[in-house]
């Protein structure tokens, strides 16, 4: 499995709008086992995204999907900065199965 944990700082006051775009654009991504968008309770302008994929190739392929490309185009102007990005290797847990 392939995982990513990222934080994004939004333009002030745009966090809810970016969350809606990211959640909407997350459907139909082949190989995506989990895609969670969360608010950072310590910052009104920060969100965290936790992703689990069956492979890095599936993640890379998702970036070419029309729904993902549209989310990138719509969400880009709402992003002030990409704060952190960590690649992980998920090994299991509630909601994930290793086939």
Residue frames relative to the residue before (quaternion, step in Angstrom):
aa qw qx qy qz dx dy dz
X 1.0000 0.0000 0.0000 0.0000 0.00 0.00 0.00
X 0.2417 -0.7452 0.6102 0.1179 3.53 -1.30 0.50
X 0.0397 -0.8251 0.5636 -0.0060 3.57 -0.85 0.94
X 0.1081 -0.7572 0.6400 0.0734 3.50 -1.30 0.49
X 0.0468 -0.7404 0.6692 0.0421 3.53 -1.14 0.75
X 0.0379 0.8236 -0.5571 0.0990 3.55 -0.56 1.20
X 0.1457 -0.7472 0.6319 0.1454 3.54 -1.22 0.46
X 0.1366 -0.7702 0.6220 0.0353 3.49 -1.13 0.85
X 0.2272 -0.7335 0.6244 0.1429 3.54 -0.99 0.89
X 0.2696 -0.7839 0.5417 0.1391 3.56 -0.73 1.07
X 0.6191 -0.4513 0.4664 0.4421 3.50 -1.38 0.14
X 0.6028 -0.5872 0.3761 0.3879 3.65 -0.88 0.80
X 0.8359 0.2030 -0.1895 0.4734 3.52 -0.94 1.04
X 0.6600 0.5368 -0.2989 0.4322 3.61 1.24 -0.03
X 0.3603 0.7666 -0.4799 0.2285 3.60 1.24 0.10
X 0.6785 0.4958 -0.3134 0.4422 3.62 0.79 -0.93
X 0.6440 0.5215 -0.3238 0.4565 3.58 1.00 -0.80
X 0.6696 0.4818 -0.3083 0.4738 3.61 0.93 -0.83
X 0.6066 0.5456 -0.3558 0.4558 3.59 0.99 -0.75
X 0.6597 0.5126 -0.3123 0.4522 3.60 0.86 -0.93
X 0.6574 0.5084 -0.3075 0.4634 3.59 0.94 -0.86
X 0.6828 0.4927 -0.2925 0.4534 3.60 0.88 -0.93
X 0.6619 0.4974 -0.3106 0.4669 3.58 0.93 -0.85
X 0.6571 0.5139 -0.3019 0.4615 3.56 0.95 -0.89
X 0.7212 0.4604 -0.2498 0.4534 3.59 0.94 -0.86
X 0.5822 0.6366 -0.3516 0.3637 3.58 1.27 -0.23
X 0.5750 0.6163 -0.3952 0.3653 3.61 1.13 -0.25
X 0.8278 0.2895 -0.1972 0.4383 3.53 -1.24 0.55
X 0.4524 0.6711 -0.4705 0.3515 3.60 1.12 0.53
X 0.3432 -0.7679 0.5090 0.1830 3.55 -0.32 1.28
X 0.7994 0.2680 -0.2222 0.4896 3.55 -0.89 0.97
X 0.5563 0.5894 -0.4008 0.4272 3.58 1.27 -0.08
X 0.2112 -0.8034 0.5502 0.0852 3.56 -0.60 1.18
X 0.7903 -0.0402 0.0475 0.6096 3.55 1.18 -0.58
X 0.0585 0.7611 -0.6433 0.0593 3.56 -1.02 0.89
X 0.0403 0.8218 -0.5591 0.1019 3.55 -0.24 1.31
X 0.1385 -0.7561 0.6372 0.0558 3.54 -0.90 1.04
X 0.0021 0.8207 -0.5685 0.0575 3.58 -0.74 1.07
X 0.4515 -0.6539 0.5374 0.2824 3.54 -1.21 0.62
X 0.3585 -0.6772 0.5934 0.2464 3.55 -1.13 0.69
X 0.3519 -0.7776 0.4769 0.2097 3.62 -0.45 1.14
X 0.6753 0.4932 -0.3039 0.4565 3.61 1.19 -0.31
X 0.7691 0.2385 -0.1417 0.5758 3.60 1.28 -0.07
X 0.4067 -0.7434 0.4836 0.2191 3.58 -0.68 1.09
X 0.7509 0.3863 -0.1977 0.4977 3.59 1.22 -0.37
X 0.6424 0.5287 -0.3218 0.4520 3.61 1.22 0.25
X 0.0678 -0.7617 0.6428 0.0448 3.52 -1.14 0.79
X 0.2615 -0.7217 0.6188 0.1672 3.53 -1.33 0.44
X 0.1150 -0.7672 0.6280 0.0613 3.54 -1.08 0.79
X 0.0775 -0.7795 0.6215 0.0102 3.55 -0.81 1.07
X 0.0361 -0.8174 0.5734 -0.0414 3.56 -0.66 1.16
X 0.0410 -0.7506 0.6578 0.0471 3.55 -1.18 0.68
X 0.0816 -0.7998 0.5941 -0.0252 3.52 -0.84 1.13
X 0.5548 -0.5945 0.4466 0.3733 3.56 -1.16 0.43
X 0.7957 -0.0500 0.0285 0.6030 3.61 1.23 -0.45
X 0.6181 -0.5245 0.4228 0.4050 3.56 -1.26 0.31
X 0.6105 0.5663 -0.3459 0.4324 3.59 1.05 -0.73
X 0.6404 0.5140 -0.3275 0.4674 3.60 1.00 -0.76
X 0.6295 0.5215 -0.3350 0.4686 3.58 1.00 -0.78
X 0.6757 0.4967 -0.2947 0.4580 3.58 0.84 -0.97
X 0.6463 0.5168 -0.3162 0.4639 3.60 1.00 -0.79
X 0.6128 0.5723 -0.3528 0.4153 3.60 1.04 -0.71
X 0.6157 0.5799 -0.3460 0.4060 3.58 1.10 -0.63
X 0.6688 0.4833 -0.3013 0.4779 3.60 1.24 -0.26
X 0.4785 0.6792 -0.4374 0.3442 3.61 1.24 -0.15
X 0.5728 -0.6097 0.4201 0.3518 3.60 -0.98 0.76
X 0.6571 0.5117 -0.3258 0.4475 3.63 0.92 -0.81
X 0.6622 0.4848 -0.3008 0.4857 3.59 1.04 -0.75
X 0.6338 0.5227 -0.3262 0.4675 3.59 0.98 -0.80
X 0.6440 0.5101 -0.3134 0.4762 3.59 1.02 -0.81
X 0.6456 0.5123 -0.3206 0.4669 3.60 0.96 -0.85
X 0.6348 0.5218 -0.3282 0.4658 3.59 0.99 -0.79
X 0.6743 0.4982 -0.2941 0.4589 3.59 0.89 -0.92
X 0.7014 0.4581 -0.2682 0.4757 3.59 0.93 -0.89
X 0.7359 0.4529 -0.2359 0.4446 3.57 0.94 -0.86
X 0.5102 0.6981 -0.3993 0.3049 3.57 1.11 -0.62
X 0.7094 0.4613 -0.2876 0.4487 3.62 0.76 -0.92
X 0.6488 0.5259 -0.3129 0.4523 3.60 1.24 -0.34
X 0.6224 0.5576 -0.3212 0.4455 3.58 1.31 -0.23
X 0.2796 -0.7492 0.5816 0.1496 3.55 -0.86 1.05
X 0.7785 -0.1987 0.1335 0.5802 3.59 1.02 -0.81
X 0.3886 -0.6381 0.6028 0.2801 3.50 -1.33 0.46
X 0.2718 -0.8329 0.4640 0.1306 3.56 -0.26 1.28
X 0.8048 -0.0580 0.0895 0.5839 3.57 0.76 -1.04
X 0.0136 0.7692 -0.6389 -0.0032 3.55 -1.24 0.53
X 0.0102 0.8015 -0.5948 0.0613 3.53 -0.69 1.14
X 0.2901 -0.7202 0.6058 0.1735 3.56 -0.93 0.95
X 0.0652 -0.7946 0.6034 0.0145 3.56 -0.96 0.91
X 0.2977 -0.7090 0.6022 0.2147 3.53 -1.36 0.16
X 0.2178 -0.8075 0.5343 0.1230 3.60 0.07 1.27
X 0.1828 -0.8006 0.5645 0.0829 3.55 -1.03 0.81
X 0.7531 -0.3125 0.1919 0.5461 3.60 1.24 -0.11
X 0.2568 0.7472 -0.5908 0.1630 3.50 -1.33 -0.07
X 0.7341 -0.3987 0.3000 0.4605 3.53 -1.30 0.06
X 0.8090 0.2438 -0.1986 0.4966 3.57 -0.77 1.02
X 0.7173 0.3643 -0.2523 0.5377 3.60 1.20 -0.18
X 0.0826 -0.7800 0.6172 0.0610 3.52 -1.05 0.76
X 0.3141 -0.7074 0.5984 0.2070 3.55 -1.13 0.64
X 0.2372 -0.7959 0.5439 0.1205 3.54 -0.45 1.20
